[in-house]
Amino acid sequence: MKLSLKPVDIPFLIGDTVWVNQFCGVDSQYPYFEAKIIQIILDGSLSNSIVIRHRNETHELVVSNGIYDLKPQGSTKGLPRMSISVEFLRPQSSLFATEKELLDYRNGVNEVPALPASAN
């Protein structure tokens, strides 16, 4: 029996700077923040598990969630590291490449960014 991993696009890489659509700081004084990605944890929880009940030569495992470990940058630099969960198989509204993209999303100018073509 073989176990294969389904290729999944992960929206950002280690070392990327992103804009995070989440409150942070003392009393959540910042409605969003800029952060550097320190690590990505591929979620191995029960929802990402595979139960094998049928005899097959190959079974496919899909890692559909991840946890981004983030170090605040810019005006929030010095705040403690934070983690945020992201679903890889659905459009996500937590991490953005630029502050403009985040603000456009928050102001209703743009919908949730589309998934990369290979994820559809």
N, C-alpha and C positions, 0 to 999 in steps of 0.2 A: 504494500500500500504506500502511496505517495501523498504527502500533504503539500499543497502549493499555496502560495500567497497571491491573492489577486492584486495586481498593480493599482495603487491608489495615489492620486495627486495630493500632495501636502502643500498648502498654500504659501508657506514661507519657510526659509531655511535658518539654521543656526547662524547667529551674528547679524541677521537682518534687523533693521530698525522699523518698527511698526507703530501704528496709532491704534490704541485699544479703547473700544467703546464700553467702558466700565468705570464706575466711580472709584476713586482712590484717595488716600490721604486721611489725615485726622478729620473725623466727622464727614468724610467723603466730600471734601471741599473742591475736588477736581472732578468734573463730570466725565472726563476722558483723559488719557495720558499717552505720552510717547514712551516707548520701551524698546530695549534690545532683547532679542530672543537668546536665552542662555542655553536652554535644552528643550527637546521635545520628547515627551514620554508617550510612547504608543500604548494606548489603553488596552490592557489585557483582561478587562473585567468580564463578568459572565455574559454581558450583552455582545461581547466580541468573541465568545467561545464557540467551538464547534462540537456538537455531539454526533458521534457516528453510530448510526443504527442500521445502516444498510451496507451490504458488501459492495464496495466499489474499489477500483484500482487507484483512483485519485480523488481526494477531497480538497475543496478550496476554502481557505480561511481568508476572511476580509477584516482588516483592521480599519474600522470606520470612525474611531474617535482618537483624539490625542489631547495631551495636556501640555500647553506651552508654559514654560517657566520664564518669566519676564523680569528684567531689571529696569526700573523706571529711569528715564533720561530727561534731558531738557529741564523744564521748570519743576518736574517732580523728582529729579535726580536726588539720591540720598534716601528716598523712601524705601521701605523693605521690598524685597522681591515678591512678586505675585504670580499666581498661576491662574490660567484660564483654560477651560475645556472647549474644544472645537470638534464639530462633526465634519469629517472629510467628505462624505458623500452627499451633503446637502449644501446649498448656498449658506454661507455663514455671515453674521453681522457683528462679529466681535473684533476682528483684526482687519486693518486697512493699511495699504501701502503709503498713503499720504494723509495729512491732516485734512486737505480739501475733500478727498473721497469720504472720509469719516463725517465731516460736517455736511456735505451734500446728502449723505444717507440720513443723518439725523434730522435734516431739514426737509426731507421728503423729495429732494431733487432727483435722486437716483434710488432705484430699488436695490435689494441685496445683490452684491456682485455675483455674476454668473459663474458657474463652475467651469474649470478648464475643459476644453473639448473632449479630452480623453476620459474624463470622469462621467460624462453623460451616457 
